Amino acid sequence: MRSTFRVFCYIDRQKVRADGTTAVWCRLSIDGKRAVLTSGIYCRPEMWDPRRGEILSPRENNHLEAFRQRVVRTYEQMLEEQGVVSAAMLKERLVGVPTTLLATGEAELERLARRAERIGSTSTWRESRLMQGNLRRFLQSRGEEDLPLRDLTEAFGQAFKLYLKSSQQRSPSYVNRSLTWLNRLAYIAVDREILRCNPLEDLPYEKKIPPRHRAISREDLQRLLTHPQADPRLELIRRMFLFSCLTGLAYADMQSLYPHHIGQTAEGRSYIRKQRVKTRIEAFIPLHPIAEQILALYNRTDDTQPVFPLGPRDGIWHDIHQLGVIVGIRENLSYHQSRHSFGTLAISAGLSIESIAKMMGHANRATHRSPSRRSPRIWTA
């Protein structure tokens, strides 16, 4: 039985551009399923005839009619080629939506790159680009340049997982991140009605090794305290790491720390009261004397500027590793270790779990664990 196919053009009078025009939209309807796309044509609302679905200006209306004819021709061509056409498939052909696995991944990477620029963090984009590279190399190992999304199967997912585990000798966590990216692309295909369902839904993930949250040792903390850096950038990173060790503030919280977040009690003790960026939970942190000394070196008065002159988070990973090498820390140093070190220091100083949770801005006390090794008792002044 032949499908029911309709093309309906309309405008949204509530969305008018600065030049007084509004977009002409096209609604595709096939067997009761709909998809909407823009025609790329604009007109003034008063020039639109809603009864006939036409523009009163002959020139613009000729462009609209040509667009309608292209829609009909594309539909008939797809029907002849494939036998079955959905509204989403027709829209994809008209607007050029990718229908292969790697092309879909590249389009998603472009979207993530725009998002990264908007939010000032490239971590998700960098991770996704790495996972996309794994997919590309896997397809190349099979002698394929790309894979039509309609050919995506659970067997393909199993083979991809085996490739990462055996040929690439990747860890369970790495394999799972790669599978997450593959599933993401599959769900994009489902949203666009290229696939009816995600064929990878039942593909099991690898059992992960529980993460070990490491605090730095007493000796390593002492090295950082006693090794100021000649390089101004590394010295800033050293101070910020120490400040985080003594306050529990994550890098994003340090970036958004302003003078108004810093106050003093009636007894003259300085503290930070600030809503955490990640959890939106307020943290209240009495300041250690060393933390106060670090604060005194930076902006404490101009509330239009943050306290610390920090750049984007993604730019410090190499610097923090380099700092660890310079001061003689054997294991790779990561910035987030400072936050774990704060919790360990606070526990070793005898503070209650409730107090630590309040200072760190945690909603769940289960986040805190007892320290696995002895830590320096530098918390008390």
N, C-alpha and C positions, 0 to 999 in steps of 0.2 A: 504494500500500500504506500502511495506517495505521501511524503511528509507535508504537513501544513506549514507554509512559509509566509511570513509577513515582514514588511519593513515599514516602520513608523518613525517619522521625524517630528521633533518637538523642540521647544526652547524652555529654559528655566528663567522666568522673569525676575526671580529673586537674586540671580547672580549676573549682575551687569558690570562690565569692565569700566575702567576709568574713561575710555573713549565713548562710552554710551552704548556699546554693542554687547551682545551675549552670544554664547556658542549655540549652534544647532546640533542637537544630539540625535543619534539614530538608535532605535530599539529594534533588535533582531528577535523574532519570535519563531521558533521551530518546534512543532509538536508540544506547545504549551510552555517550553523552556525559553527563558529570555537572556539576552546579553545586551549591554549598552556600550556604545563607543561614540566618540565625538567625530563629527564629519570634517572638522577642520575649517568649517565655514562659519562666519559670524554675520549677524545682522542686528539692526535696532529693533527692540521689542515691538514698536508700533508698525514695523514693516512686515511682521509675521502674521500670516493667515492661518489660525489654528484649525479652522474647519477643513481646509484643503491641504494643510501641511506644506505650505509654500511661502516663499519670500516674494513680496510685492515688487521688489526691484528685479526686472527681467535678467540683468546680468548676473546677480548673485543667485537667482533661482536656476539659471542655466547650469551654474556650477553644482548646485544641489542636485539637480536632475542627473547630471553626469555621475555624481557620487552614488546615487540610487542605482543607476544602471551598472556601475562597477560592482556593487554589492550583489545584484541579481546574477551577473555574469560569473562572479566568483562562486556563488552558491551552486549554480548549474554545473560549473566545471568540477567542483569538489564532489558533487553528487554523481557525476559520470565517472570520476576516478575511484571513489571510495564506496559508493552505494549508500552510505549513511553519513549524514551531516548533522551535528548539533549546533546550537547557537554559539556555544563557547568555541567550538572548532572553527566556525566561520569567522568569528571575531579575531581569533588568533591569526588566521590567514590574512585578514584585512589589515591588521595593525602590525603584523610581523612578529608575534610572540613566538619564542623558540620552542621547538617540539622535540629536541634531543637533550640528553643528559648533561653533557658538558656545556652546551650553549645556554641551558637553563641556569647552570652554576655560574657562568660568566655574567649573566644578567643579574643574578642575585648578588654577586660580588660588587657589581657597579652600584647597586642599591645600598649595600653595606658601606661602600666607600663614601657615598654621599652622606649617609647617617653618621659615619665616623667624623667627618668634617664638621657636621652640625653639633655633635655632642663633645668634640674635642678628645676622643679616645679611639685609637685604631686597633685595640686588642682583639675585638670580635672579628674585624675585617682581616687582620693578619692570620688569626687562627683559621678562618674559613678559607683563605687563600691557600694555606698549607694543605688543608683537607681536599680542596679542589685539585691540587697538584697530585695527591695520592690517587684520586680517581683517574686522572689523565694518564699517569704512568701505568696503572692497572690495565686500562683499555689498550694502551700501546703494547703491553706485554702479551695481550691476546691478538695483536695484529689489527686492532680496530681504532679508527680515528674518533668515533663518537658512537653513541647508542641511542636509537629512537626511544623516547620515553615509554611508548607502548610495548617495547620489548623488555622492559625492566621486570625482573622476576625475583622471587626469593632465592632461587639458585644462583643468580648473579650476585646477590648480597652475600650468600655463603662463600662463593668463590672469592669475592673481594676481601672478606674477613680472613680467609685462609691465606690469601696473598700477603696481607699485612702481618699475620702471625708467623708464617714460615719464611717467605722470601725476604721480607723486610725486618723480621724479628722485632716487631713492635710490642710495646707493653700493653696489657689489657686496657689501661686508661686511654692510651693513644688509639687503639682499635675502636673503642667505644666512641671517641670523639669523631673518628672518621665515619662510623656508621650513623652518627647523629646528623652529619652533613648530608649523607646519602638519603636518609629519611626526610630531611628538610626539602630536598629537591623533589622527592616523591610526593610529598604533601602539596608542594606548589603545583605539581601536575594534576593532583586531585582537585585542588581549588579551581584550576582552569578547565576541568572536565576532560582533560586528555586521558586520565586514568579514572576508572570508576571507584577504585579504592587503592590504598597503599599496599602493594604486594609484599612489602617488607615488614608489615605489622607484627608478624609472628617470629621474625628473625631474632634469636636470643642475643643479648649483649654479653660481653665477657664479664666474669666475676672480678670485680675490682679489689685490689689490695687496699685496705683502709689507709687513708692518708695519715702521715705522721707529722703533726704540727711541731716544728722544732723551734725552741728558743736558743739563742746563742749562749755559749758557756760564759762562766765568770771570767775566764782568762781572755776570751775574745772581746767581751765588753770592756775589759780593762785596756786592751790594745786600742780600741776605738777612742776611749777617753783620753789616752795619753799620746795619741799620734795625730796632732793637727796637720792639715795638708797645705802645702804651698799653693797648689792649684785652687783658685777661688771656687770653681765649680765643685770640685771634689770636697772642699772644706764645707761648702753649703750642704752637700749630701751627707757628710759625716755628722754635722750638727742636727740635720733633720732626722737622721736615723736614731741618734741618741735621744732627741726630743720625743720621738715616737716610743722608744723604749721606756721613757719615763712618764708618758701620758696615755699611751694606748691608741693614739689617733692614727687612723689610716692615712695614706697619702692624699686621697681625695678630701679628707677632713682637714688636712694641713693646708691644702690649696685654698680651701674656702674658710680659713680661720681669719677673722677680722678683729680689730681692737675691741669692739663692743662685746665680743665673746669672753673677754678676760675681765675678771672682777676681783674684789678683795673682801674678805670677811671683816667683821668688826675687830678681830684680833690682828688684822693686817696680813693674813695669809692669802696669797694669790690663788685663784682657781680659774678653770675654764668651764663654762657652761655652754654647750653647743649641741645642736641636733645633728646626728650622724647622717652623712650623705646616703649611705647604703640602706640603713634600716629606718630612718626618720625618727629614731628614738633619741631622746635627749641624754647626753652624757654629762656628768658632773665630776670634774677631775681636780682635786687639790694638787698644786704644783710643787714638785720636788725642787730644792734650791738650785740644782744644776739646770733644770728646765727653765727656771726663772732667769738664770744667767744667760741662757741662749736667747730667751725672749727679749732681754734688754738690748741685744745687738740688732734688733729689727724694728719694724714699724709698730709702734704702740699708740700712735695718736691720730693718724689720718684714716678715718673709717671708710673712706672711699677706695682704699687700697687694702689688699690682704696683708697679713702680718709678714709672711715669708714670700720672697720673690721666686716662686717655683714655676717651672715650665710644665708642659704636658707630662702625664705619668709615664707614657710610653718611652719618653726620652731618657729615663734614669736607669733602666735595667743594666745597660752596659757600665754606667758609672758606678753603680752600687757593687757590681761584681768586681770591677777594677779596684775599688776601695778595699774590698775584702782581701784581694791579692796583695795589695801594697802593705797592709798592716799585718799580714801573715795569718789570715784565717784560712784554714785548710779547706773546709767545705764551701761550696758556692754560697755567697751571701745574697739573700733576697730581701727586698724592702719589707715584705710582710712579716718576716721573722721578728722585726722590732715589736710588732703588736703582740705576738705570742710571748716575746720576752717580757713585755709589760705584765701580762697575766701571771707569768712565772715569778717575777719579782714581787708582785703584790701578794701572791700566796705565800712565798717564802718569808715575807715580812709579817705574816700572821693576820692579814686582812680577811674578812669573811667573804664567802662567795657572793652574797647579796651586794656587798659594797663594791666588789670588783665588777659585777655585772652592771651596776649603775655607772661606774666610771667608764666602762668600755662601751656603754650604750647597747648592751645585749638584751634581747627580749626573753631569751631562754637561758636559764642557769645551767642547763645540760651542756652548753657550749664550753664550759670551763672544766678542765681536768687538773688533777694534781700534777705537779712537776715531776718529771721522770728522773731528774738528777738535781744535785744541790746547786742552788743559784746564789748569786751575790746578794748580800743584805745591804744594798745601798739605798733601799727605799726610804728608810727612816733618816731624817736629817740629823 
